[in-house]
Amino acid sequence: MIKPVLPLGETINLSHGSGGRDMHRLLKQLIYPILCAEPANESDSACIPLNALASHGDRLAFTTDSYTVSPLFFPGGDIGSLAVNGTVNDLAMAGAVPQYLSCALILEEGFSIASLTEILTSMRRAADSAGIKIITGDTKVVHRGAADKIFINTTGIGVIPLNRILAPERICAGDVVIVSGYIGDHGTAILSARDELQLEMEIESDCQALNELVEALITACPNTRLLRDATRGGVATVVNEIAGAAGVGIQIYEEKLPVRPMVRGACEILGLDPLYLANEGTLVAVVASDEAAAAVTAMRSLVAGEHAVIIGECSSAHPGVVSLITQFGGERVIDVPAGELLPRIC
């Protein structure tokens, strides 16, 4: 006998995480149909054929991240697209071809089913766009007040092609530093979406998957040294991490930094520096100087990299130190921030 399909209701309740009928209805009527590209495997583990992975390369990249952004929906994205794209990008920065994702949801009692549906749909759209499959996951419901609506953890597996090596040890004096596009867009979009700040500006997050851009870059520039996505802490923090790990000094040229006028204006109002604002679809690449022009051309051939530009270079002077050459010819040290500039940014 076919059991009747019962409505899920308007909000999440504790029974949706109890392991009983309500939880199974939530999974089968909402989560599985939206997230899974193929019929859902309801066992505790997803099984992946090793030969399918080995056909792409000889090493696995494995990463995990948790997302707690506030607000959940912001110009250019939401916590769902952020969770998928963020993990895809972590894999891509290792030079991996993303393959599979897991998705774990922590839902607060009372969270809107309509909002959950919108977030899941956004996750599936982002996964399809990046060419990655969501194949396993978990759902938990906590008491009202024990979480902030929804937290998402995504874990990703990718395969690194044979002989592809990205490592700080490969960086040399004379190598150049490239950013793939405008910086600070995501941080500014989050700020503009927060009611208490009342920033009236039309700026969208750069939230997007970068795996296609990475493949184009590495194809054009086989000697690409290192890749990093400039998320929390922004470009300044990432470049400092690169300088420290590689044992080189890095000079950044202020006049080369791609910053939208609205982002710069918001930073001036709030006393922030766009170099430290989070990005969710912008990478920093270090490439050999003789491949720099090819790198920029390859990146600009794609929408995700159409504003790519060289912003600095590596040197043997002052190892581990990042300095900014200002538009007026002065020089100042760019350090890592002591704490989080903006709460709940990604």
N, C-alpha and C positions, 0 to 999 in steps of 0.2 A: 504494500500500500504506500502510495506517495504521500508524504507528510506535507501539510499545508505550509506555505512560506509565511512566516509571521513577521510583522513589522519590527524594525530594530528600535523604534522610538526616536526621539529628537536629540537625546543626549546619552553620553556614555554613563553607565552605572557599574557598580562593583561586580555585578553578576556577569558582565562582559569579560571579566578577567578570572572568573572562578573555575574555568575548566568544564563547565556544564553546558547545557543547551544554548544559553544566551551567548556564550563565547563562541560556540561552533557556528551559530547563526551569523555572528559578526564576521567571522573568518570567511564562511562560505558565501554569504550574501554580499559582502562588501570588500574585504581585504584581498582575498584570493582573486576574484574576478578582475579587480582593477590592477593589482600589482603584477600578476603572473602572466607572462607572455604565452606560457604553455600550461596545460592542466596541472594544478597544484599537486605537489608531492606532500602528503600529510604526515609523513614519518618525521622523526626527530632530526634527521640529517638529510641534506641534499647530497646525492651521489654523483660525482663528476668523473667521466671517463678520462683516464690519464692520457690516452693517445690524442684526445681532442686538444688538451692543453699543450702537449709536447709538440704538436704540429706548428705551434706559434713561436716556440723558442725553447731555451734550455734552463731557465730559472723562473721561479715564481716570485711575484711581488705581492705582499699581503699587508693590508692596512686597515685600520679601524678609526672611527671618529664619532663623536656625539655632538648633537646640534640642539641648541637651546635659545635660538634667536628670539628677540622681542623687538617689534611686534612679529607675529607669525607670518603675516602677509605684508609685503612692502613693494614699492615700485620696482618692477623688473623681476620679481620672484617671490618665493615663500620658503618656509622651513623645509618643505618637501623637495623642491628643486635644489635647494642649498645642500641637503643631505646627500643627494645622488651626485650632483656635480662636484661637491667637495671631495668625496671619496674617489670618484673617477679621476679627478685632477691629482690627488695624492699618488695614485698608481702611475699616471702619465709622467709625473715628475721623476719617477724612477726609471723612465724609459719603457715602461710596460704597456702592453696592449690590454686594456681592461676587458675582463671576461664575465665575471659573476659578482653579484652583490647579495648580502644578507640585509635584512631590515628588522630592527627591533624597536617596538613602539612602547613608550611609557605614557599612558593616558591618565589624565586626572578625571576623577568622578565629576560628572556634569559637563564635560567637554562636548561641544556640538558635533553631532553626527554629520551635519552638512559641512562643517569646516574640515572634519576628518576626511570626508569624501573628496573635497577639493584638494586637500594636501596629497592624498594617495594618487589622485589623478595626475597631479603635477609631478609626482615621483615617477610614475609610469611614463609620462611624456618625456621627461629628462632622460630616463634610462633608455628608451627607444632611440632618442636622438643621439645618445652617446654610443649606441650599439652594445649595451651591456644588459644582462638579464638578472632580474631579482629572483632568486631561487630558494631562499629559505628565510626564516625570521622568527620573531617571537612577539607576543603582545601581553602587556601587563597593565592592570588598572590599579591606581592607588587612590586613597581617600582624598576627598576634597581638601585642598590646601597643602597636600604633600608633594605636589608638583605644580608647574605653571602651565596648565592646559595640556601640552604635549612635548615630550622629549623624543628625539629619534637618534638611534645608533645605526650606522651603516658600516659594514665590513666588506672590503673588496678584495678580489683576487684577480691578478693580471699576469701575463707571461712576458718576460723580457726576451726579445729576439737574440739569437746567437751573436756573440761578439759585440753587443751593444753595452758600453760601459760609461756610466755617468758618475763621476766622483770628484770631490774637491781636490784630490791629489793630482788631478790632471791639469789643474789651472796653473798658468804661467804668467809671469810679468809680460805685459803687452796684450793680453787677452782683453776683449771688450765685453761690456755689460749692456744687455738689451732688455727693455721691457716691451711686452707685447701690445700695450695699449694704455689708455688713460688710467691714471692712478687715483684712488680715493673715492671712486664712484659708489662702491658698495657701502662704505661707512657713511657717506653723505646721504644715500638713499634711506638708510636706517634712521639717521637723525631726522630727516624730513618727514618720516612716517610716525615719529613719536609726538603725540599730541602736546606733551608738556613743553616742547621746544618751539612749536608753532612756526617751523620754517616752511615758508611757502615757496617751493621751487620744484621744477619738473626735472628731476634727475633720477635715472633708473640704476639699479644695481647692475654690475657687470656679470652677475651670476650666469655661468655657462661652462660647459665641458670643454677642456683644452686638449683632449687626446688627438683629435684630428690635426690641430695646429702643431703639436709635438711631432707627429709623424712627418708632416711637411717640412718642419725645420730640420729634423735629423736626416731626412732623405737628401735635402739640399746641402747640409753641413755635417758630414759624417764625423768630424772632429769636435762636435759640440761637447763642451766640458761638463756642464752642470746645468740643471733646471730646478727652479723652486717656484711654487705659487705663493704670491705675496698676500697671505690671508691676515690673521691677527698680527698686529704690529706693523703691517704694511711693508713697503719696499725697504724702508730704513732698517727694519729688524732683519729681513731676509739677507740684505747685502752685508750686514754685520756678521751674520752667521756664516756666510760664504767666506768673508775675509778671514774670520777666525779659524775656520776649518781648513782653508787652503794655505794659510800663512802668508797672505799677500796684503798689500795695502790697496784700497780701492778709492779712486777719485770719481765723484759724481758731479756732473755739470748742471747747475740749477736751470740754466736757460734751455737745456735739452729735455727737462722733465715734462711729460705730457699731462697737463692738468687742465680740466675744463674750467672756464671762467666761473661758473656757478659753484663748483667745488672750492675753488680758491676763495671766492667770496664768502662762502659758509665758514671756511677755516678762519678767515680774518675776523668774522663776527664772533666766533666761539673760541678764538685763541688756540686753534689747532694747526697742525702741520700736515699737509696732504701726504707727505712721505710716510707718516705713521698710521694713516687711515687704512682700514681693512679693504682688501679686494677679494672677489670671489670668482674672477674670470680673467685674471691678469697674471702672467708669469714673468719671472726674471731668468734670463738665459746668459750664460757665460760661454762665449765662442772664441775660437782662434781669430786673430785679427785679419788673416787672409781670407776668412770665410764670412766676415761680418756683413759685407754687402749682399752676399747670397742669402744670408740668414734673414736680413730685413726684407729682401724681395720675396722670399718664400713665405714669410709670415704675413706680409701685406696682401698676398694673393688670397687669403681667407678672411672672412668677416671677423673672426675672433682675433686676428692680428693685423687688421687694416691700419692701425695707428702705431705699429711697432716702430721703435726708434732706439738708437744707441744713446745711452745716458752716461756712460763712464768707461773707465778702463782700470786694469789691474797693474800694479807696479811692485817692485821689490822694496820700495821705501816704506817705512812704518808698517811692518807686518801686523795684520789683524785690525788695523785702524781704517775707518771709513771717513772720508772728508768730503765736504761739499764746497765746490768752487762757485761762489755766488755770482750773480749777474754783474756785480760791481768789481769783480776781480779779487775779492777777499776769500778767505778759506776758513771753514769752521768744522769741527769734528761732529759727525753724526753718530750718536750713541744709541744703545738699545734703551727703550723706555723702562722706567723702574716698575711700573704696574700697568694695568689695563686702562687704556685711555677712555674707552667707551664700554659699558657693561652690556652683556647679552648681544653681541654683534654678529656672532656666527656659531 
